[in-house]
Amino acid sequence: MEVFMQVVESRSLSDAAKKLSLSQPAVTSIVKRLEEEYDTELFARVGKSLLPNTQARLLYSMAREAEFARDMAHIGIRTSGRTSQNVIIAVDAYSDHFFELAGKFSKAFPDYCLIIKSSAFFAQARYHSAADFYLTYRYMASQDEKLSIDIKDRIYVVLPREHPLADRSKIDLHTLRDEYFVCLKDPLNKDTGYGATYSECLHAGFIPKVSVAVDNPAGKYSAIAAGCGIGLVYNTELRLAGATRNCVLADCGEAREKQAIALAWRQDRLSEPAKVFLNWIKAYRNGASYELLEEMP
């Protein structure tokens, strides 16, 4: 995959070979093995350049996600061996505001490590049983103690920068009925199998054509940036979507699916570091100072 990613970035077998200190035949052989493994061509030759096709761009995006996950695993393993001040948070929803809070907490408590994992890491079990907290939609945490983080009230479309509609600041959702969409999977949604943005299209009067389905927001925006389709995003994820290179945003109006995103927990399962994190968030939300943390309920 390292060789494949270098070919995508270099647009040339020979340039990739030089950067990797390999022979060109070796790089060519690796690309051919990948194409045989996935039973598809990955590149088209245009002049002197080797251009990745849609399948290659998608594979490249997923490879980058895997590389990021590997790096995060290294960080988590190294820090968990040195400190007991870990707070584990399982995530199946995304909130810009939550990550703002996490950043402020990290600055206030540099000896604490927030380990944030996708719910996919907790497969085959109710994942929050292995975590201190989980960040999810409020309705999914009805039996747990919880704090609302933010509310979805507007929806936006995420477009590749070269899309014909990319110069518009506002787009009616129904205008997108003929587009191909990149959607988040949601196995808990028995009706569609996709996340809430899929239902926004249904409310707008059309069934979206799904070209790619992924299980995490970063993968979704990477696939959009790679030209695999367009996607919808709530105001709770604007910073993540807007930070994706080669993507633009357009306002599609008021959201129909207005679930609150919540930080939820089971009180009897909280570690001592997790209690510090929870008390800090409660104090921060109430405008209290750090000295008042011990007095918080």
C-alpha positions in Angstrom: 0.0 0.0 0.0 2.9 2.3 0.6 4.1 1.8 -3.0 0.6 2.3 -4.3 0.1 5.5 -2.4 3.4 6.8 -3.7 2.4 6.1 -7.3 -0.9 7.9 -6.8 1.0 11.0 -5.4 3.8 10.9 -7.9 1.6 10.1 -11.0 4.6 8.2 -12.3 6.0 4.7 -11.8 9.6 5.9 -12.3 9.2 8.8 -9.9 7.6 6.6 -7.2 10.4 4.1 -7.7 13.1 6.8 -7.1 11.4 8.1 -4.0 11.1 4.6 -2.5 14.6 3.5 -3.6 13.1 0.7 -5.6 13.5 -0.4 -9.3 10.7 0.6 -11.7 9.9 -3.1 -12.5 9.4 -3.8 -8.8 6.9 -0.9 -8.5 5.1 -2.0 -11.7 4.9 -5.6 -10.3 3.4 -4.4 -7.0 0.7 -2.3 -8.9 -0.1 -5.2 -11.1 -0.5 -7.5 -8.0 -2.9 -5.0 -6.4 -5.0 -4.8 -9.6 -5.2 -8.6 -9.7 -6.1 -8.7 -6.0 -9.0 -6.2 -6.4 -9.8 -7.4 -9.9 -9.9 -3.9 -11.4 -7.6 -1.5 -13.2 -6.4 1.3 -10.9 -4.7 3.8 -13.3 -5.1 5.3 -16.7 -2.1 6.7 -18.7 -2.6 10.2 -20.0 0.5 11.4 -21.8 3.4 10.9 -19.5 1.2 10.8 -16.4 -0.3 7.8 -14.7 -3.7 9.0 -13.4 -5.7 7.2 -10.7 -9.2 6.2 -11.6 -12.2 6.3 -9.2 -11.3 2.9 -7.7 -7.8 4.0 -7.1 -8.8 7.3 -5.5 -11.2 5.4 -3.1 -8.5 2.9 -2.3 -6.0 5.7 -1.7 -8.5 7.4 0.7 -9.1 4.2 2.7 -5.3 3.5 2.8 -4.7 7.0 4.3 -7.5 6.3 6.9 -5.8 3.0 7.8 -2.4 4.8 8.1 -4.0 7.3 10.5 -5.6 4.5 12.6 -2.2 2.7 12.8 -0.5 5.9 14.0 -3.2 6.5 16.6 -2.8 2.9 17.8 0.9 3.5 18.3 0.2 6.6 20.3 -2.4 4.8 22.4 -0.2 1.9 23.2 2.8 4.1 24.1 0.8 6.3 26.4 -1.2 3.5 28.1 2.1 1.9 29.1 3.3 5.1 30.9 0.2 6.4 32.6 -3.0 5.3 34.3 -4.7 8.6 33.6 -6.5 7.4 30.5 -10.1 8.3 29.6 -11.6 6.0 26.9 -14.4 7.5 24.8 -16.2 5.3 22.2 -17.7 7.4 19.3 -20.4 6.7 16.8 -21.4 10.3 16.3 -19.3 13.4 15.7 -19.5 16.8 17.3 -17.3 19.8 16.6 -18.1 21.1 20.0 -17.1 17.9 21.8 -13.6 18.1 20.2 -13.3 21.7 21.3 -14.0 20.6 24.9 -11.5 17.7 24.5 -8.9 20.2 23.4 -9.5 22.5 26.3 -9.4 19.6 28.8 -6.1 18.3 27.3 -4.5 21.8 27.8 -5.8 22.0 31.4 -4.8 18.4 32.3 -1.6 17.5 30.2 -1.0 14.3 32.3 -4.4 12.9 31.1 -4.8 11.0 27.8 -8.1 11.0 26.0 -8.3 7.8 23.9 -11.1 8.3 21.4 -12.1 5.2 19.5 -14.7 4.4 16.8 -17.4 2.1 17.9 -16.0 -0.4 15.3 -13.2 -1.1 17.8 -15.8 -2.6 20.1 -17.5 -5.0 17.7 -19.3 -8.1 19.0 -20.1 -6.4 22.3 -22.0 -3.4 23.6 -19.1 -1.2 23.0 -19.5 1.3 25.8 -19.0 -1.5 28.3 -15.3 -1.3 27.4 -15.2 2.6 27.5 -15.7 5.3 30.1 -18.0 7.3 27.9 -19.6 7.1 24.5 -20.5 9.9 22.2 -23.7 9.1 20.4 -27.2 10.4 19.5 -29.2 11.2 22.5 -32.1 8.8 21.7 -29.6 5.9 21.6 -28.6 6.6 25.2 -32.0 6.8 26.8 -31.1 4.5 29.7 -27.8 6.1 30.6 -26.7 9.3 32.3 -25.9 11.8 29.6 -25.1 15.4 28.7 -26.3 17.0 25.5 -23.4 18.3 23.5 -25.1 20.1 20.6 -28.2 20.1 18.3 -28.4 19.4 14.6 -30.4 22.3 13.1 -29.0 22.8 9.6 -27.8 20.6 6.9 -25.1 21.2 4.2 -23.9 19.4 1.1 -20.2 18.6 0.8 -19.0 18.8 -2.8 -15.7 18.1 -4.5 -14.2 21.4 -5.5 -14.5 20.6 -9.2 -18.2 19.8 -9.0 -20.5 22.0 -11.3 -22.4 23.2 -8.2 -19.3 24.0 -6.1 -19.6 27.8 -6.7 -23.0 28.0 -5.0 -23.4 29.0 -1.3 -26.9 27.7 -1.1 -28.5 24.6 -2.8 -32.0 23.2 -2.5 -31.7 19.6 -1.4 -34.1 18.3 -4.0 -31.7 19.7 -6.7 -29.3 16.9 -5.7 -31.7 14.1 -6.5 -29.7 12.9 -9.5 -26.4 12.9 -7.8 -24.5 10.0 -6.4 -24.0 10.1 -2.6 -21.3 8.9 -0.1 -23.2 7.8 3.0 -22.3 6.7 6.5 -23.4 3.1 7.4 -25.7 2.8 10.4 -26.5 -0.9 11.3 -28.9 0.3 14.0 -31.1 1.9 11.4 -33.2 -1.1 10.4 -35.2 0.9 7.8 -32.3 2.0 5.6 -29.0 0.8 7.0 -27.6 4.4 6.6 -27.1 7.4 8.8 -29.6 10.2 9.4 -28.5 12.3 6.3 -30.0 9.5 4.1 -33.4 10.3 5.7 -33.0 14.0 4.9 -33.1 13.0 1.2 -36.2 10.9 1.7 -37.8 13.9 3.4 -36.8 16.0 0.4 -38.7 13.6 -1.9 -36.1 11.3 -3.4 -34.2 8.2 -2.7 -30.4 8.9 -2.9 -28.2 6.9 -5.1 -25.4 5.6 -2.9 -22.1 5.1 -4.7 -20.0 4.5 -1.5 -20.9 3.6 2.1 -18.3 4.1 4.9 -18.4 3.6 8.6 -16.7 6.8 9.8 -17.0 10.5 9.0 -13.4 11.0 8.0 -13.6 8.2 5.5 -16.8 9.8 4.1 -15.2 13.1 3.4 -12.1 11.5 2.0 -14.2 9.6 -0.5 -16.0 12.8 -1.5 -12.7 14.6 -1.9 -11.6 11.7 -4.1 -14.6 12.2 -6.4 -16.6 9.2 -5.4 -19.8 11.3 -4.9 -21.3 14.1 -2.8 -22.5 13.9 0.8 -24.6 15.6 3.4 -23.4 16.9 6.7 -25.1 18.6 9.7 -23.8 21.7 11.4 -22.3 19.6 14.1 -19.6 18.3 11.7 -18.8 21.5 9.7 -15.3 21.9 10.9 -14.4 18.3 10.1 -16.0 18.5 6.6 -14.6 22.0 5.9 -11.1 20.9 6.8 -11.1 18.1 4.2 -8.9 19.2 1.3 -10.6 19.7 -2.1 -14.1 19.9 -0.6 -16.6 22.9 -0.4 -19.8 23.3 1.5 -23.2 24.7 0.5 -26.2 25.4 2.8 -29.2 23.2 2.2 -31.5 24.7 4.8 -33.1 23.5 8.0 -32.5 19.9 9.1 -35.4 17.5 9.6 -33.5 15.0 11.7 -32.8 17.1 14.8 -31.4 14.6 17.3 -29.2 16.0 20.0 -25.7 14.5 20.3 -24.9 13.4 23.8 -21.9 12.3 25.9 -23.3 9.2 27.9 -21.9 7.0 30.6 -22.7 4.5 33.3 -21.9 5.9 36.7 -20.9 2.6 38.2 -18.3 2.0 35.4 -16.4 5.3 35.5 -12.7 5.2 36.3 -11.2 7.9 38.5 -9.7 9.8 35.5 -13.1 9.6 33.8 -14.7 11.2 36.8 -12.2 14.1 36.6 -13.1 14.6 32.9 -16.8 14.5 33.6 -16.6 17.0 36.5 -14.5 19.3 34.4 -17.0 19.3 31.6 -19.9 20.0 34.0 -17.9 22.8 35.6 -16.9 24.2 32.2 -20.5 24.2 30.9 -21.6 26.1 34.0 -18.8 28.6 33.8 -17.2 27.3 37.0 -13.5 27.4 37.7 -11.2 24.4 38.3 -11.2 24.9 42.1 -14.9 24.2 42.2 -14.6 20.7 40.6 -14.8 18.8 43.9 -18.1 20.5 44.7 -19.8 19.5 41.4 -22.5 16.8 41.7 
